[in-house]
């Protein structure tokens, strides 16, 4: 089939359309609230839980890939593939700890 790329293009286009549509809907909601005289509260978004979850996911992926390659006897250069998500996770974990103790 010569049209397999259409599915990928639709998926990427749909994913790229989600953010602007969401921002537009939030803007429209805020404008309606202002017109009706409803007070808009600024919500302080807490990124710490999401940062912790992301760091643990990346560390888990790195450890999983590393153990899989280690026990699958594909060590050596292939084992380096586990360092990338592992160190991304460690970096996110360090940034979580820095923010946690700064905001405390």
C-alpha positions as CSV (number, residue, x, y, z in Angstrom):
1,X,0.0,0.0,0.0
2,X,1.3,3.4,-0.9
3,X,-0.8,5.4,1.6
4,X,0.5,4.2,4.9
5,X,1.9,7.6,5.7
6,X,-1.6,9.1,5.9
7,X,-2.2,7.4,9.3
8,X,1.0,8.9,10.7
9,X,0.3,12.3,9.2
10,X,-3.2,12.3,10.7
11,X,-1.9,11.2,14.1
12,X,0.8,13.9,14.2
13,X,-1.6,16.6,12.9
14,X,-4.2,15.6,15.5
15,X,-1.6,15.7,18.3
16,X,-0.4,19.1,17.2
17,X,-3.9,20.4,17.1
18,X,-4.7,19.5,20.7
19,X,-2.7,22.2,22.4
20,X,-4.0,25.2,20.4
21,X,-7.6,24.0,20.7
22,X,-7.1,23.6,24.5
23,X,-5.6,27.0,24.8
24,X,-8.4,28.6,22.8
25,X,-11.0,26.9,24.9
26,X,-9.4,28.1,28.1
27,X,-9.2,31.6,26.7
28,X,-12.8,31.5,25.7
29,X,-13.8,30.3,29.2
30,X,-11.8,33.1,30.9
31,X,-13.4,35.8,28.6
32,X,-16.9,34.5,29.4
33,X,-16.1,34.6,33.1
34,X,-14.9,38.2,32.8
35,X,-18.0,39.2,30.9
36,X,-20.2,37.8,33.6
37,X,-18.2,39.5,36.4
38,X,-16.9,36.3,37.9
39,X,-13.6,36.6,39.7
40,X,-10.8,34.6,38.1
41,X,-8.5,33.0,40.5
42,X,-4.9,32.4,39.6
43,X,-4.1,28.8,40.3
44,X,-0.5,28.1,41.3
45,X,0.3,24.9,39.5
46,X,2.4,22.4,41.5
47,X,4.8,20.7,39.2
48,X,6.5,18.6,42.0
49,X,4.3,15.5,41.8
50,X,4.6,15.3,38.0
51,X,8.3,15.8,38.2
52,X,8.7,13.0,40.7
53,X,6.6,10.7,38.6
54,X,8.5,11.5,35.4
55,X,11.8,10.9,37.1
56,X,10.8,7.6,38.6
57,X,9.4,6.4,35.2
58,X,12.7,7.3,33.4
59,X,14.8,5.7,36.1
60,X,12.6,2.6,35.9
61,X,12.9,2.4,32.1
62,X,16.7,2.8,32.3
63,X,17.0,0.1,35.0
64,X,14.6,-2.2,33.0
65,X,16.5,-1.8,29.8
66,X,19.8,-2.3,31.6
67,X,18.8,-5.4,33.4
68,X,17.2,-6.8,30.3
69,X,20.4,-6.3,28.3
70,X,22.5,-7.5,31.2
71,X,20.7,-10.8,31.7
72,X,20.1,-11.2,28.0
73,X,23.8,-11.3,27.6
74,X,23.9,-8.3,25.3
75,X,26.2,-6.2,27.6
76,X,29.0,-4.0,26.3
77,X,28.0,-1.2,24.0
78,X,24.3,-2.2,24.0
79,X,24.2,-1.6,27.8
80,X,24.9,2.1,27.2
81,X,21.4,2.4,25.8
82,X,20.1,2.1,29.3
83,X,22.1,5.0,30.5
84,X,20.2,7.6,28.5
85,X,16.8,7.2,30.1
86,X,18.4,6.3,33.4
87,X,20.4,9.5,33.6
88,X,17.5,11.6,32.4
89,X,15.5,10.2,35.3
90,X,18.3,10.9,37.7
91,X,18.5,14.5,36.5
92,X,14.7,14.9,36.9
93,X,15.0,13.4,40.4
94,X,17.8,15.9,41.3
95,X,15.7,18.8,40.0
96,X,12.7,17.5,42.0
97,X,14.9,17.5,45.2
98,X,16.2,21.0,44.5
99,X,12.7,22.4,44.0
100,X,11.3,20.5,47.0
101,X,13.9,21.9,49.4
102,X,13.7,25.4,47.8
103,X,9.9,25.7,48.1
104,X,9.8,24.2,51.6
